[in-house]
């Protein structure tokens, strides 16, 4: 990987700020974070953090192999991977209470409880409804955080270069219209058939057909299941149409100057009432005071900028996944949310000089256009019950030769999880194809 992408480790996991002016940095090193928490809150809270770290590490150790790295996780894979002992261990992963409730047993300071509850949003879920098992995300982040030197676009460029060196033909700017399925032995090309080709329009608008032995779909599984890539594919994933969607977002991509607050690479500006914020999201409303995430991808670990002048910023707030409902969010509503989000950052000390700065705003309608049938949900399905992670679709669909990868498939959203998803899909395709070196689209 080092030959294609330069990854730079970050010691500071994230910088957190509140409207009362308080700030807290978390670090890779547990004791350094504990010292920061003691100065921020108290020695008792620092000790609670140490207990929380030990607790989440134990959860991760139980679920890593039988769940995260398993092609199709189930209680059976737990038993086959770890034996009867694994079943008993799995019962101890804190699935029976919510993240919010569990965090109350480690932290008395409401700001710390709020900070660690935010990890539920990594899975597009509410900390008041997500099982406490998801607290393991805090441990995964402590294992290490890296930035891509030059920005996230360098990751795509590096992967493209590697793929082309391995003989992969990369075609961009294309629109896939349908996936063809052999109908021999199956009605209307359903499960008894096999994926055999994709039909797409190239960058010049010309219709093209590409025959292949297997198709890996890096798109929302809902798009397949609802017939967006062909009615004959409807139901091939088997999702529950009533399953709750994950969160969507409203984002602002800017190139702007900042002042008043020393940004780290990752920054979170918290609202004053987290429960009220998520109650609004649960009620399909935009929050009155949204928590704001800012990625300053030109910042190094010390907070210094790697560019002169304006810097690249991604600003994000959570929103309900209603992008498939026409008019769910009007321009006036989104403008008001924008004003509230940037006002919160200013109350925390950060001023983004937006006048004349290039800015692109995206919202649930934008993300629905990009990922049809999701409503703009960015993380697949929500995780609000113990068995929800097991319901994420695995790599294999009901149609032979048709595979899934991406944030909506197992094991979940985010670059590391999507990489695991791609590996699982690739392994499944190679195993099913045997030794032959046939084309995979």
C-alpha positions in Angstrom: 0.0 0.0 0.0 2.8 2.4 0.8 3.8 2.4 -2.9 0.4 3.9 -3.8 -1.0 5.8 -0.9 0.9 7.6 1.9 -0.9 7.2 5.2 0.2 9.4 8.1 -0.7 8.2 11.6 -2.6 10.7 13.8 -1.9 10.8 17.6 -4.9 13.1 18.1 -8.0 11.1 17.4 -10.3 14.1 17.4 -10.7 17.5 19.0 -14.0 18.1 20.8 -15.6 21.4 21.8 -18.8 22.6 23.5 -20.7 25.9 23.6 -19.5 26.5 27.1 -16.0 26.9 25.8 -14.6 23.6 27.0 -12.4 21.5 24.8 -11.0 18.0 24.9 -8.6 16.1 22.7 -8.6 12.3 22.7 -5.4 10.4 21.8 -4.3 7.0 20.7 -2.5 6.5 24.0 -5.0 5.6 26.7 -3.0 7.2 29.5 -2.5 10.4 27.6 -6.3 10.6 27.0 -6.9 9.8 30.7 -4.7 12.6 31.7 -6.6 15.0 29.4 -9.9 13.8 30.8 -8.7 14.3 34.4 -7.7 17.9 33.6 -11.0 18.4 31.7 -13.3 16.8 34.3 -11.9 14.9 37.3 -9.7 11.9 38.3 -12.9 9.9 38.8 -13.9 10.5 35.1 -10.3 9.5 34.0 -10.7 6.2 35.9 -14.1 5.7 34.3 -12.4 6.2 30.9 -9.8 3.5 31.7 -12.6 1.1 32.7 -14.4 2.0 29.5 -11.3 1.2 27.4 -10.9 -2.2 29.0 -14.6 -3.0 28.5 -14.7 -2.0 24.9 -11.5 -3.9 24.1 -13.1 -7.1 25.5 -16.1 -6.6 23.3 -13.9 -6.2 20.2 -11.9 -9.3 21.0 -15.1 -11.3 21.2 -16.6 -10.1 17.9 -13.6 -9.4 15.6 -13.2 -12.8 14.0 -16.7 -14.4 14.2 -18.4 -11.2 13.1 -16.3 -8.5 11.5 -14.1 -10.8 9.4 -16.7 -13.5 8.8 -18.3 -13.7 5.3 -21.8 -14.3 6.7 -21.9 -13.8 10.5 -24.4 -15.7 12.6 -24.5 -17.4 16.0 -23.3 -20.5 14.1 -20.2 -18.8 13.0 -19.5 -17.7 16.5 -19.8 -21.4 17.6 -17.6 -22.7 14.8 -15.0 -20.0 15.3 -14.7 -20.0 19.1 -16.7 -23.1 20.2 -19.1 -23.2 23.1 -16.9 -20.8 25.0 -17.5 -18.2 22.2 -21.3 -18.5 22.7 -20.9 -17.6 26.3 -18.5 -14.8 25.5 -20.9 -13.4 22.9 -23.5 -13.2 25.6 -21.2 -10.7 27.4 -20.9 -8.1 24.6 -23.4 -5.7 26.3 -26.1 -6.0 23.7 -29.0 -5.8 26.3 -28.7 -2.1 27.0 -28.4 1.0 24.9 -25.1 2.8 24.3 -26.4 5.8 26.3 -27.4 3.8 29.3 -24.1 1.8 29.3 -22.0 5.0 29.1 -23.7 6.3 32.2 -22.0 3.4 34.1 -18.6 4.8 33.1 -19.1 8.6 33.0 -20.8 11.0 35.2 -19.9 14.1 33.2 -22.6 14.7 30.6 -20.1 16.0 28.1 -18.1 12.8 28.2 -21.2 10.7 27.9 -22.2 12.8 24.9 -18.7 12.5 23.4 -18.6 8.7 23.5 -22.3 8.4 22.5 -21.4 10.0 19.2 -19.7 6.8 18.0 -23.2 5.4 17.3 -23.4 7.8 14.4 -20.4 6.0 12.8 -23.0 3.3 12.2 -25.7 5.8 11.3 -27.6 5.1 14.4 -28.9 6.8 17.6 -27.0 6.2 20.8 -30.3 6.2 22.6 -31.5 3.2 20.6 -28.3 1.4 19.5 -27.1 -1.6 21.5 -24.1 -0.9 23.8 -22.1 -3.4 21.7 -21.4 -0.5 19.4 -19.2 1.1 22.1 -16.5 -1.1 20.6 -16.1 1.5 17.8 -14.3 3.7 20.4 -11.8 0.9 20.8 -11.4 0.4 17.0 -10.5 4.1 16.7 -8.0 3.8 19.5 -6.2 1.1 17.5 -5.2 3.9 15.2 -6.3 6.7 12.9 -4.5 7.7 9.8 -4.9 10.6 7.3 -4.1 10.3 3.6 -1.4 12.7 2.6 -2.8 15.0 -0.1 -6.4 14.3 0.9 -8.9 11.5 0.4 -8.8 11.9 -3.4 -5.3 10.4 -3.3 -6.8 7.1 -2.0 -9.0 6.7 -5.1 -6.1 7.7 -7.3 -3.7 5.2 -5.6 -6.2 2.3 -5.9 -6.8 3.1 -9.5 -3.1 3.0 -10.3 -2.7 -0.3 -8.5 -5.7 -1.8 -10.3 -4.4 -0.7 -13.7 -1.0 -2.2 -13.0 -2.7 -5.5 -12.2 -4.5 -5.4 -15.6 -7.8 -4.0 -14.4 -9.6 -1.7 -16.9 -11.2 1.2 -15.1 -14.1 3.0 -16.8 -15.4 6.1 -15.2 -18.2 8.5 -16.0 -20.5 5.6 -16.8 -24.1 4.9 -15.8 -25.1 1.3 -15.3 -28.6 0.7 -16.6 -29.1 -3.0 -15.8 -27.4 -6.3 -14.9 -28.4 -9.1 -17.3 -29.2 -12.5 -15.8 -29.4 -15.8 -17.6 -33.0 -17.1 -17.4 -32.2 -20.8 -18.0 -33.8 -22.8 -15.3 -35.4 -19.8 -13.5 -38.5 -17.7 -14.1 -37.9 -14.1 -15.1 -34.2 -14.5 -14.5 -34.5 -15.0 -10.7 -32.3 -17.0 -8.4 -32.0 -20.0 -10.7 -30.3 -17.8 -13.3 -26.8 -16.3 -13.2 -25.4 -12.7 -13.7 -23.8 -12.6 -17.1 -23.4 -9.0 -18.2 -23.9 -5.4 -17.4 -25.5 -2.8 -19.8 -24.3 0.8 -19.3 -23.9 4.2 -20.9 -20.3 5.3 -21.3 -19.0 8.8 -20.8 -20.1 9.8 -24.3 -23.7 8.5 -23.7 -23.2 5.4 -25.9 -24.9 2.2 -24.8 -22.5 -0.6 -24.1 -22.7 -4.2 -23.0 -20.0 -6.0 -21.0 -20.1 -9.7 -20.6 -18.6 -11.1 -17.4 -18.4 -14.2 -15.2 -19.3 -12.3 -12.0 -20.6 -8.8 -11.1 -19.7 -7.1 -7.8 -22.1 -4.2 -7.1 -20.6 -1.4 -5.0 -23.9 0.3 -4.5 -26.8 0.5 -2.0 -28.3 -3.0 -1.7 -31.7 -1.4 -1.6 -31.2 -0.3 -5.3 -30.9 -3.9 -6.3 -33.7 -5.1 -4.1 -36.2 -2.5 -5.4 -35.5 -3.1 -9.1 -33.4 0.0 -9.9 -31.0 -2.1 -11.9 -33.7 -4.3 -13.4 -37.1 -5.7 -12.3 -35.7 -9.2 -12.6 -33.3 -8.3 -9.7 -36.1 -7.2 -7.4 -35.8 -9.0 -4.0 -32.4 -10.6 -4.9 -30.9 -9.3 -1.6 -33.9 -10.0 0.6 -33.9 -6.9 2.7 -36.9 -6.1 5.0 -38.6 -3.1 3.4 -39.7 -1.9 6.8 -36.2 -2.0 8.3 -35.2 1.4 9.7 -32.8 3.4 7.6 -29.5 4.8 8.9 -29.0 8.5 9.3 -28.4 10.8 6.3 -26.6 14.1 6.5 -26.3 17.7 5.3 -22.8 18.5 4.3 -20.8 21.6 3.2 -17.6 21.1 1.2 -15.6 24.4 1.3 -12.3 25.9 0.6 -12.1 28.7 3.2 -10.0 30.4 5.8 -10.8 29.8 9.5 -10.0 31.8 12.7 -10.7 31.7 16.4 -10.2 27.9 16.9 -7.2 25.7 16.2 -8.6 22.9 14.2 -7.2 19.4 14.4 -7.7 17.0 11.5 -11.0 15.7 13.0 -13.2 18.0 15.0 -16.6 17.8 16.7 -18.7 20.7 18.0 -21.4 19.4 20.3 -24.9 20.6 20.8 -26.1 21.5 24.3 -28.8 18.8 24.4 -28.0 15.5 22.7 -31.3 13.8 23.7 -33.3 16.6 22.1 -31.1 16.5 19.0 -31.8 12.7 18.4 -35.4 13.0 19.3 -35.8 15.4 16.4 -34.0 13.0 14.1 -36.2 10.1 15.3 -39.2 12.3 14.5 -37.9 12.9 10.9 -37.0 16.5 11.6 -33.9 18.6 11.3 -32.5 19.4 14.8 -32.8 22.9 16.2 -29.2 22.7 17.4 -27.1 20.1 15.5 -23.8 18.6 16.5 -21.3 19.5 13.8 -18.3 17.4 12.5 -15.5 19.2 10.7 -12.8 17.4 8.7 -9.9 19.7 8.0 -8.0 17.4 5.7 -5.1 19.9 5.2 -4.3 19.8 8.9 -1.5 17.7 10.3 -1.4 16.1 13.7 -0.2 19.2 15.4 -3.0 21.2 14.0 -0.9 23.1 11.5 -2.0 23.5 7.9 -0.1 21.9 5.1 -1.3 24.6 2.6 -1.0 28.4 2.5 -4.2 30.3 2.5 -7.7 28.8 2.4 -8.0 25.1 3.4 -10.3 22.2 2.4 -13.1 21.6 4.9 -15.9 19.1 5.1 -18.7 20.2 7.5 -21.4 17.6 8.4 -24.5 17.4 10.5 -26.9 14.4 10.8 -30.3 14.5 9.1 -33.2 12.0 8.6 -33.0 9.8 5.6 -36.0 11.3 3.8 -34.4 12.1 0.5 -36.9 10.0 -1.5 -39.8 12.2 -0.3 -40.3 15.1 -2.6 -40.0 18.4 -0.7 -39.1 16.7 2.6 -36.6 19.5 3.1 -37.1 22.9 1.5 -34.3 25.3 0.6 -35.5 27.5 3.4 -35.3 24.7 5.9 -31.8 23.8 4.8 -30.7 27.4 4.9 -32.0 27.7 8.4 -30.1 24.5 9.4 -27.0 25.9 7.8 -27.3 29.1 9.9 -27.8 27.1 13.1 -24.8 24.8 12.4 -22.4 27.6 11.6 -23.7 29.6 14.6 -23.0 26.6 16.9 -19.4 26.4 15.6 -19.0 30.2 16.3 -20.3 29.7 19.9 -17.5 27.1 20.3 -15.0 29.5 18.9 -14.6 28.6 15.2 -15.3 31.1 12.5 -15.3 29.9 8.9 -14.9 32.8 6.5 -17.5 31.8 3.9 -17.9 35.0 2.0 -16.6 34.4 -1.5 -15.5 30.9 -0.6 -16.3 28.0 -2.9 -18.9 25.8 -1.2 -21.1 22.8 -2.3 -24.0 21.8 -0.1 -25.4 18.3 -0.2 -28.5 17.0 1.6 -30.6 13.8 1.8 -32.1 14.6 -1.6 -28.6 14.8 -3.1 -27.6 11.5 -1.5 -30.8 9.8 -2.7 -29.9 10.8 -6.2 -26.5 9.3 -5.8 -27.7 6.2 -3.9 -31.3 5.4 -5.1 -33.8 3.7 -2.7 -31.9 4.8 0.4 -33.6 8.1 1.2 -30.1 9.4 1.4 -29.1 7.1 4.3 -25.4 6.9 4.3 -24.7 3.8 6.4 -27.0 1.1 5.2 -29.6 0.1 7.7 -29.8 1.5 11.2 -28.5 -0.6 14.1 -31.1 -0.3 16.9 -31.3 -3.9 18.1 -28.9 -6.8 18.9 -29.6 -8.7 15.7 -29.5 -5.8 13.4 -25.8 -6.2 12.5 -26.5 -9.8 11.5 -29.2 -8.6 9.1 -26.8 -6.6 6.9 -26.6 -8.4 3.6 -23.6 -10.6 3.0 -21.5 -10.6 -0.2 -23.5 -13.3 -2.0 -27.0 -12.4 -3.3 -29.7 -14.9 -4.3 -28.5 -14.7 -7.8 -25.3 -16.7 -8.6 -22.5 -14.5 -9.8 -23.9 -11.4 -8.3 -22.1 -10.0 -5.2 -22.4 -7.0 -2.9 -19.8 -4.7 -1.5 -20.0 -1.2 0.1 -21.2 0.5 3.2 -24.7 -1.0 3.0 -23.3 -4.6 3.0 -21.6 -6.5 5.8 -19.7 -5.5 7.9 -20.7 -1.8 7.6 -19.9 1.8 6.6 -16.7 3.7 6.7 -13.5 3.2 4.6 -12.0 0.4 6.7 -15.3 -1.5 6.9 -15.9 -1.0 3.2 -12.4 -2.4 2.4 -13.3 -5.5 4.4 -16.6 -5.7 2.5 -14.7 -5.6 -0.8 -12.3 -8.3 0.3 -15.2 -10.5 1.3 -16.9 -10.0 -2.0 -13.7 -10.6 -4.0 -13.0 -13.8 -2.1 -16.6 -15.1 -2.6 -16.4 -14.4 -6.3 -13.0 -16.1 -6.7 -14.1 -19.1 -4.7 -17.3 -19.5 -6.7 -15.5 -19.1 -10.1 -12.8 -21.6 -9.2 -9.4 -21.5 -10.8 -10.5 -19.8 -14.0 -9.4 -16.2 -14.7 -12.7 -14.8 -16.1 -13.8 -11.2 -16.2 -15.3 -9.7 -13.1 -17.2 -6.4 -13.4 
